[in-house]
Every structure is written in structure tokens, then in C-alpha cells.
């Protein structure tokens, strides 16, 4: 079968299409024919070696498709089931082997592309606004990169919960997207003093929480945007890792708290995974959450998908579609 392989860590060019052996399921595992795979910054971190993976490996940690084979002892799914999954590597491929206990059954009204576009980021958004910082009605919240795939989801959901979003974007065109998603105010990330602008838009006050998936470039402004006893939820590092800093900065800012959450800790068992996924699907069903797929790439175009994501040339969600013909058919119907 065809799959993307990473033989050495590095830039997007290390994503190589290759012929590999068909996967076979072991005990408790299922083989899934991949219909769509989500493209995430987590994949970039794996490719760069920031999060270590044994070489060679197939990237991609979010997918959806149909179960085609099960191993001994599998009771959670059966051949023919439509499923999605997150935090399991190997989705940039025609088929993937997945621990059956980590597969999420897809409701009939959730198609493969929607599932692959929303599961990882949707569940991440769920634990961010429900657990990392429980957003309350009336909260004013700063969301960095508010027009990106993750930012659009957070903006919609915070607004749905009655919060007020101040977003940052890199361009005025992206600012319009963030506003359509519900952002009350949008600041260009090139602003001379971003924290001062945040406070101006909040009647001179700091905020209870900042959701920051950008990292190095926004960290200082994020801390400076908080009120005393405010919370910085640092959930990503799109611009690079935050350098080491003196924790006394948190005390000096007014007894601030910093959390660096990781998805795996919030879907630690199957019941928690299914509970969060069910709520995400209900948000989609009720239109509280609009899933926007803005780019579809064949396996051979995976490097381009990563380049586009890292250069912030995109908004919404990007997908890798193993069936190249399906990519062409879908793009033709939308043009």
C-alpha cells in the first residue's frame, strides 16, 4: 500500500511517499481503510523531531475510515464499522492499524471528512474550555491565531458558551474569518503592543484567560494580557517552543497560573474519549460548531500541506486524502 514515510527528521521535504507492507492487526487491534486524515501541528512536531518518534514512521495522528479487518479479542468494533480516532500515529496512509479501544464509532450523520477534520481539534477545544480553564458566561478571552483550524473552533465554542472573544490574526482577511466565527474584536498579531491593545479593548483591564497555541512569538504578550490570578493556557507552539523563564514572572504578574496541557491526559480512558467525542459531534449537529475544510491534499502532496500550514497560508482545516482521485472529484464539485 502507499504511505508517507519519514526516514529522517527535518522540514516538509522529509515527507516521502513510499510503498509499504499491508498492515495486519494484532490482538486488540483493527485495520482501518483511511478515508481522510487531519493535518495538525502535532504532525509537524513529530516530523521535526520536537516530539521524538522511532524512525522510520508514518505521520498523521487523526483519521477516519472503515474497519476492514480485526485482530483477536476485538469487541469494540467490527468489520464495516465507520470510525474515527485521534492520538494514534500512522494516518497518512491508505490503511492504518489502530488499537480498537481508541476507535470512535461515527454517527450516521457525521461523514468521514467531518470526523477527520474535527475529532482532534474538537476534543482539544473541549478539554481546553471545559477543564484547562472552564469558560464562564461573560468571560472575555484572548484566542491567538483565531482564524486557524484550532482558533476557529475555540472562537465558536467560547462564543457559544457566552464568552467574548478577542482574537489575533496575521492578516485583515483572516480577521474577517475570525469575526464571522464570533470574535467580538480582532487584533493583527503585528500590533506594536498587543497586550496594551487587549487591555484597551477590555476597558483597561486584563483578562481571566488566554488560549495560546502559537508559543514563542506570543508568550510574553499573553502573560502581559492577564489580570491578577489570570490563567495562560499554552496548548501549542506553532511559532516555536517557549524559552525557559523564571517562574517568578508569574508571581510578578499577579499570581498568574500557566498550564501546558496535552490531549492524551484528557482522553486517558475509553469512556472519557467517547464522552468528549459525543459532545463534539453534538456541537457539530447543533451547528454550534461549524467545521471548515479549506484544503485537501493527496498523499503525494503531504509536504505541501505541511508547508502551507506552517507558513500560515491557510485557514480552517487541512486534510490528506489517500484516494487522490477523490481529492480531484471533491475539488471539482466545489469549484
N, C-alpha and C positions, 0 to 999 in steps of 0.2 A: 504494500500500500504506500501512498505518498504521505509524507510528513515533513514538517520543518525540523531541522536538527541544528543544535548549537554545539560545535566542536571546540570552540574557544570563546571566552567572554570578550565583549567589545561592543562596537557600535552596531547599528542596524544591519550592516553588511555581513555580520556573522550568522544571520538567519538564512540557512541554506535548505532548499527543497531537496529531498532525497527519497529513495525507495528503501523502505524498511520492512522487516518481517511483520506479518499479520499478528496482532496481539492475541493471546489466549488467556482466558480467565483462570485464576487460581481459586482456592477456597474463599468463599465470601465475596467474590468479585464478579463484575459484569462487563461485557464488551459492548460499547455503545457506538453506533454509526453516527458520527458527528454531523449535524446539520448546520450548526453555526457555533462560532467561538467568539467570546467577547475579548476585546483588546483593552488592556488595562496597564497602568503604570507599574503594577506588580510584575507584569511580564518584562517590562524594561529593566526593573531592578534585578530580576533573575538573569536577563541577558547580559547586563553589565557586570554581573558578579557581586553586586552590592548585597544581595541575598544569595548565599552560596548554594549551588546545585551541582550534583555529580555530573561530570561530562562523559559522553555527550548526553544531551537531554532535548526533549521536545517541549517548547514553551507553551504558554496558554494555561490558565487556571480556572476558566469559566466556560461552560459549554452547554449545549442542549442537543438532543438527538433521540434515537430509537435503540432500545436494547435488542441486540441481535444474538447474544449468547450469554449464558450464566454459568458460573462455576459451582462446585459442590457446596451445599449448605446455604445457598441463597434463598431467602424467604421474603425479602423486602420488595423485589421486583421480579418481573417475568419477561420472557422474550415478547417483543412487540410493544412494550410499555414506552410511552413518551416521557422523557425525564430531563432534568437539568441538574447541574452541580457546580460547586464553587470550591476553591482552595485545593483542587486536585490537579497536579501538573499533567500536561500532555494533550491539550485540546487542539493545537494547531496540527491536525492530522485528520485522515479520513475516518479512523476509528481510535477509540481510547479505552483503556482499562480503568475501571473505577470501582472502589470499594462500594458494594451495594448499599451499605448503611448510610452512605453520604449522597445517595441519589434522591432527588426531589421529584416526586410524581407531578406531571404538569396537568393542570385542569384543562378541560376541552377547549376553553375559550382563551387559552394562552398559547400562542404559536411559538415555534422554535426560535425565531429571531427575537421576539419579545423576551423570552426566557433568557436567552444568551446575552441580551442587552441589559437586563435589569437585575438578575439574581445577585451578582457580586456587589455591584454598587448599591442596589436597593437594600440588600441586607446590611451592607456597611452603613448606609444612611440610617437604617432602622436603629442599629445599636448606638450610633453617634447621637441621635436626637432623643433616644429613649433611655440610654444607660450612661454613656460617657458624660453627657450633660442633658438632663431631661428638660427639653424646651417647654416653657410655660407660655400661656396666652399673655400677650403684652410684652414679651421679651423682645428687645432689639438685638439683632445678631449680625455679626460680620461673617460673610462667606467669601473666601478668596477663590479666584477663578470660577466665578459664578456662572459662566457660560459653558464651562466644560461639562463632560458627562456627569461627573460627580456633583459639580456645583449646581447644575440644573435640577438634579434630584433633590439636593438639600434645600435649595431655594423654594421649590414647590412644596415640600413637606413641612418646612418651618412655617411657611405662609398658611398651609392647611391647618396647622396646629394653633394658629392665631398669633404667630410671631411676626416681627417686622424685620425684613432682610435689608441690610446694606451690603451690596456685592462689590467685588472688584473684578475688572476685566482688562484685557490688554488693548482693546480697540473699541471705538464707538459702535461699530456694527455688532460686536459681541455684547455691548452694553444693552442694546435693544433686545437681544435674545433673553438676557437676564431679566429685564423688565417684563417681558412677556411671560416669563416663568413666575413672576410675582414679586421680584425685588422692588422695594419702595424707592431705593436710591442706589446708584451705581457710581463708583469712583474708578477712574482709569488708574491702573497699577503704576503708571509712570508719574503719578502725582508727587510733587516735591516733598510734602509732609503728609503722608497718608493718614497717620494717626490723628493729626490735627484736623484733617478733613472729616474723619469719622466722628470726632467729638463735636465738630461744628454741626454735623447732621443729626446729632443726638442731644441738642440743646446744651452743649458744653460738657456733657457727661461721658464717662467711659462706659463700656458695655459689659454685660454679665458673662458673655462668652464669645470667643472667636473660633470658627472652624477653619483650620489651615491645612490644606493639602499640598501647599506649594513648598514650604520648608525654608531653605536658606535665605531666599530673597525677601521673604515676608515676615520672618520670625520676630525681628526687632519691632516692626510696626504692629504686629499682632499683640505683643506684650504691652506696648505703649497705648493700645486702644482699649485696654481693660480698665474697669473700675476696681476699687479695692475689693478683695475677695473674689475677683473675676476668675474665669476659667479659660485656659487655652487648650483646645482640643487639636493636637497636632497629629493628623492621621495620614500624612504623606509627605513626600519630599521631591516633588516634580522638578524643582529647581536645584536640587542637591541636598545633601544632609546638613542639618544644623550643626555648626561647630560647637565644641564643648564650651560651656558657660558656667559662671559662678551661680550656684543656687540662691545666693543672697540677693540676686536680681529679683527673684520672686518676692522676697520679703520687702525689698525696697519699692516694689511696685504696688504694695498694699496687700501683702499676704495672698499673692496670686497662687493658683494651682495650675500645674501642667500635667496633662495625660498624653501618653503616646500609645494609643490602643492598637490592637491587632485583631483582625477579623476572627482568627481561629479561636481566640479565647472567648468569643461571644457566640460561637456555634459549637460549643465543646461536646455536646452530645446530639443524638439524632432528634430528640424531641425539641430541643432549642432551635436546631436548624429548620425543622419543619414548621415550627411556630412562627419564626421570623419570615420564612418564605411565604407562608399563607397570608400574613399581614401585608407583605409587599404585593402579592398578587391581588389582594382585595383593594389596595390603593390604586392599582392599575385598572381594575374592573370598575371602580367608582369614579375614575378619572381624576382622583386626587393627585395621581402621578401619571404624567404623560411621558412615554418612552420615545425618544427621538433618535433613530438610527440615521446617521449622516454619511457614513462611509462603509462600503462593502468591498472586501478585497479577497481575491483568490489566494490560495496557499503561496503561489509564486510571487505574490505581491505583499507578503508579510513584512518584508523590510521597509517597503514604502509606507505601510500602515504605522510602523513604529516611528519612522521619520516624521510623518505628518503629526502624530500625537505629540512627540517631543518638541516639535517646532511650534506647537500651538496654532497650527493651520486649520484646526478642526473645532467643531462644536458638537455637542451631543455624543453619541456612542458610535464606536467603530467595531465592525465585525470582520472576522476571517471566515469565509465560506469555502469549505473544502471542494464543493462541486462548482468548478469555475464556470460551467455553463449556466448554473443557477444565478450566479452573480450577474452575468450579461442579461439574462431574461428579466431579472428584477429591475436592473437599472433602466432597461428599455421601457418597461411599463411605467416607470416613474418620470421619464423624460417627456 
